Amino acid sequence: MSMPTLLSQHIVRRPQRIALLQYIAEEGSITRAAKSAGLSYKAAWDAIDELNNLAQKPLVQRSVGGKGGGGARLSSEGERVLRLYQKLQTLQAQVLEAAEDASDLDLLGRLMLRTSARNQLHGKVIAISSQGRNDAIRLQLAGGLTLVAQITHDSTLRLDLETGTEVVALIKAGWLELLAIEDSATPGYNELTGIIEEILDAEDGPSEVRIGLPNGRTLCALAEPLHLRSLDLAADKPVRVQFAPSYVLLGTPL
């Protein structure tokens, strides 16, 4: 199943977040677009990260800071997806009219996947190797980045995974470990390098660290402020992220 279909499922399930694209096109500001969409500033950033990570190409091009809380505009891909959203609004109205019973819509809702994982990255299977009862699934992400997921062989069969299958890799923010750029990753772990875009401190608990990857996608990690200070990590500084292959969950469209 192609990525536009995955985005279409997301559009139907989370119309408020997709509508944010329209407000960004109109306002050119994250703050003003969030207000128009009825989202908090943080929720707007979360939505942009999620949409960019799920798409083949980033939908929103942004700049942190500045007047109005940061400028933003749609990429050509974002404009295309916005047109898709507008078409799906028409199709959705037709589906609602055609539903024979309210239970039909409840069934469709149960079939749509929602997840608490903050990081959702679109990728394609490029290799599968056996590791006893487990399989190592190598994925190629946008921009040529790769990562490995370790799942059971039964899961490989259940998901019908093979070379060329498109999947979404799900990684919880708390599973990402931040390293200084000069530190070596744990052998066998996935390793990605990026630039810290923003650190959002919490009143009680770990800080939220947004990391821009070279392919334009964004990772969200959680880290204690003391750990960040010990590694001298701050906004605009490079950082290395590592995580075990067993921490990568895979999802495929129904």
Buried (B, 14 or more C-beta within 10 A) or exposed (E): EEBBEBBBBBBBBBBEBBBBBBBBBEBBBBBBBBBBBEBEBEBBBBBBBBBBBBBBBBBBBBEBEEEBBBBBBBBEBBBBBBEBBEEBBEEEEEEEEEEEEEEEEEEEEEEEBEEEBBBBBBBBBEEBEEEEEBBBBBBBBBEEBEBBBBBEBEBBEEBEBEEEBBBBBBBBBEBBBBBEEEEEBEEEBBEBBBBBBBBEEEEEEBBBBBBBBEBBBBBBBBBEEEBBEEBEBEEEEEBBBBBBBEBBBBBBBE
